[in-house]
Amino acid sequence: MARSIMEMVGFAATLALAAPIALFGVEQLVAGDRLVGGAALGIAALMLAVEQYLTTPTDLPGKVVDGTVGRVAKEPDEEE
């Protein structure tokens, strides 16, 4: 799945916010607190999943343009 530059920047920002939460979760798991560690890892994973799979209102114009360009500007058939 190809990503635009803005999508990559947004995912990198989300990853930068989720990484400390995941690190905290790992530290808690190592310390023996499975509930807090697991919850922190789950929150970090959920942050990344939402960024990856949720369509937001700012994503809709790009999706509409991608669909429209594919229908309007079809590449010509090659004739041999």
Summary of the structure (lengths in Angstrom):
residues: 80
radius of gyration: 19.7
end to end distance: 32.0
largest distance: 69.1
contacts: 170
relative contact order: 0.11
helix: 75%
strand: 0%
